[in-house]
């Protein structure tokens, strides 16, 4: 390992760089959720009222985003993190501008795919730039702040979406254009340009296509299953395509000279268990967030703005927990911190499920449990993201972070599908309240499973610490022997 690989040079503008990368992460994650509250206004303006048609505005983005995260991270590791980041910003801004002026539903869906291509390039490379551009002593905290910005984007989406829709649904997309343009101009000046690999071969094309088909087919089956029916031909075909394509991806990755997914990453058990925990806990959080939005708007009849404001205390607790408790949580094993986050998420879900009723008593029925859920997310999200990539080589960081984010996206998608399966309909009413309560209890069960999944990280951390202590001791003894030998 060269000295440059062991300790990248400190960046001249670390605060500016971190603010830039957190803004990009916030913007891309925000766009996954911000459009939800604008579906009806978009449909009215574009003369489409069928929810099945309008849902593709959401689904197309989610499918392309999840499917391209890993290939984008792999390409960034091969050909340059900074260049991929700038191309992602350009694609995201262009897609947003096109979507804002679109007058046709299916053209809008296509432009949402362009947005997703940009987002898939931005998300893993932003973490890669943190790892390669921040001073080594500031990297752990920088990763935490970066992870928090993504979580805030997800949680703030309904609030900002509701506010923007009041002016026009087109503002949902217009707001991204100046942000992407400004970020690109700043990144061109301040972002580092790490080069880890001089190989010019394109990563395995067949494996990349198979990966996109696999993740796309799986996501399509999950999001369309409740509408099409789980035994319908479309869903069965999507599942078959997903299984076959993912199997082909694994086969190609094991044999290709330049695989899209480096299977050796999963030999690191810390990486594997952190991914499992991130997937499971994201599933629980996806169920909770959309479920709360649905109940407030349909069950209580609240407006999008009022619902968004009611959700905001949760993400505020994410920030307070992640930053305010960092000094205390740093003393605990990362696996223990993530497990405690999962248990807090479960406790919040149980509290809401046991208190929720047809009475509009937000302060008593929702707020306490929702704050507890925010504490849980603030504990496990930055912890698992940073832990997953902590043991990887520097040239693997973009690919590794992409896999973590891909698993989180699949978990969120499965959480949404599970919510619709449990409540039985996208329309919530007082008569379905008991089924909605069941959704919170299911969320609690999944959260507990996620907490258990994080516990093996504690064992691996202790083993790594003992190994490091042994190596340090050997080096110290060797240093003591060398002077005498001279």
Secondary structure, DSSP 8 states (H G I E B T S, - for coil): --HHHHS----TTHHHHHHHHHHHHHHHHHHHHTTGGGHHHHHHHHT---HHHHHHHHHHHHHHHHHHHHHHHHHHHHH-HHHHHHHHHHHHHHHHHHHHH--SHHHHHHHHHHHHHHHHHHHHHHHHHHHHHS-GGGHHHHHHHHHHHHHHHHHHHHHHHHHHHHH-TTHHHHHHHHHHHHHHHHHHHH--------------HHHHHHHHHHHHHHHHHHHHHHHH-TTSHHHHHHHHHHHHHHHHHHHHHHH-TT-SS-GGGGGSHHHHHHHHHHHHHHHHHHHHHHHHHHIIIIIS---HHHHHHHHHHHHHHHHIIIIITHHHHTTS-HHHHHHHHHHHHHHHHHHHHHH--SS--HIIIIIHHHHHHHHHHHHHHHHHHHHHHHTS-GGGHHHHHHHHHHHHHHHHHHHHHHHHHHHSSS---GGGHHHHHHHHHHHHHHHHHHHHHHHHHHHHHHHHHHHHHHHHHHHHHHHHHHHHH-
